Amino acid sequence: MVHLPLRRNWTGHIPLALTLLGFPYTVCTYGLRSAVTCSSAHPVGTSKNIRSISASCCNLYTTSIRTMPSSAAAPHVRARCTQYPGSTVKRFPVPDDKVDWSQLWPQYNPVSYTAPSILKKPAWADPDIGSFSPKFNAMDGAVDRKSFEGSYRVENGKPLNPLGRTGLTGRGLLGRWGPNHAADPIVTRWKADPSGAKINHSVSKQPILEFVSIKRKDCGEWAIPGGMVDPGEQVSVTLQREFSEEALNSLSVPPSERAKIHERIKELFRSRGFEVYKGYVDDPRNTDNAWMETVAVNFHDESGNSVSELPLQAGDDAGQVQWIDIDSSLALYASHSHFLELVAKERKAHW
């Protein structure tokens, strides 16, 4: 069991979540707002509503839906970091009262930036606007350009971030114009003694949950595994694939072992789970024209005899992987601690 540092005490709004590609920290300040650390959530361009999500290989039925604070109550913060991650580009400063597009601001002069890696036109990225005509707020062929936040505005052929101004136009490090969809599988089990009995916390007297956590190679932070939804892929498939690749290293094991892993994963992901969060992610890579959204779903190994019996092995972008106790003192990547709090409350476990 790893001992993680205590969570930092932030002041101001807690930004919306999600999880997984880290960049060097950049400090954000907006007027009197306290500084917050900025790191990004999901890697983009990887891999080779909502009461039921289904796929040919697994079925997910949500029993509960939780949401983060609305955009009106918590304007995005990381999406306005002064320095854009992975670059020397500085955003045009956007104060809290000018975030919403409804606020007239003739002086707004955002910086235009699309990362060189995106301009090289990788297969998972969109072309530039003008060279193609995407169908926004709809299914555009196999690419889902609908937003969990509802219909977003399109001006001069480009989509506008539903949470408002970021101080930067273009796509930055994101591949898609508009929403870039990700998925986060939260896999849990009960902490148990050698006899299989649940272990209760000494203070709360509630049973302790454990979850599969990965330590990112790039930023060194512990996080929930997750990744991008491929075009035409159902979220349920993404959740299963990302967990298999990041926590079990299924891509590098022998075919015989891979079949065993896939069978156990299918067994777990057929179980009833619940949707922890679905919506916009306050990510430092977001721009006025491209932004991250995610679905976080909890899959629970109640009996401890499915995924729990498989040896965890770090793969893909993970440096380490292990079962970690869920506790309010955890310092995790982005807002993953908040997701785990919702899981603990849903399962009536210690927090």
Salt bridges, closest charged atoms under 4 A:
ASP96 OD2 - ARG33 NH2 2.52
ASP96 OD1 - ARG80 NH2 2.92
ASP97 OD2 - LYS98 NZ 3.89
ASP126 OD2 - ARG145 NH1 2.88
ASP126 OD1 - ARG176 NH1 2.76
ASP128 OD1 - ARG171 NH2 3.00
ASP140 OD2 - ARG145 NE 2.78
GLU155 OE2 - ARG153 NH2 2.22
ASP184 OD2 - HIS42 NE2 3.25
GLU210 OE1 - ARG189 NE 2.70
ASP218 OD2 - ARG216 NH2 3.63
ASP230 OD2 - ARG241 NH2 3.57
GLU233 OE1 - ARG241 NH2 2.64
GLU242 OE2 - ARG241 NH1 2.68
GLU246 OE1 - ARG216 NH1 3.54
ASP283 OD2 - ARG285 NH2 3.00
GLU302 OE2 - LYS198 NZ 3.88
GLU302 OE1 - HIS300 NE2 2.95
GLU309 OE1 - ARG264 NH1 3.25
ASP317 OD2 - ARG216 NH2 3.22
ASP325 OD2 - LYS191 NZ 2.87
ASP327 OD1 - HIS350 NE2 2.55
GLU341 OE1 - HIS338 ND1 3.76
GLU341 OE2 - LYS345 NZ 3.22
GLU346 OE1 - ARG66 NH2 2.78
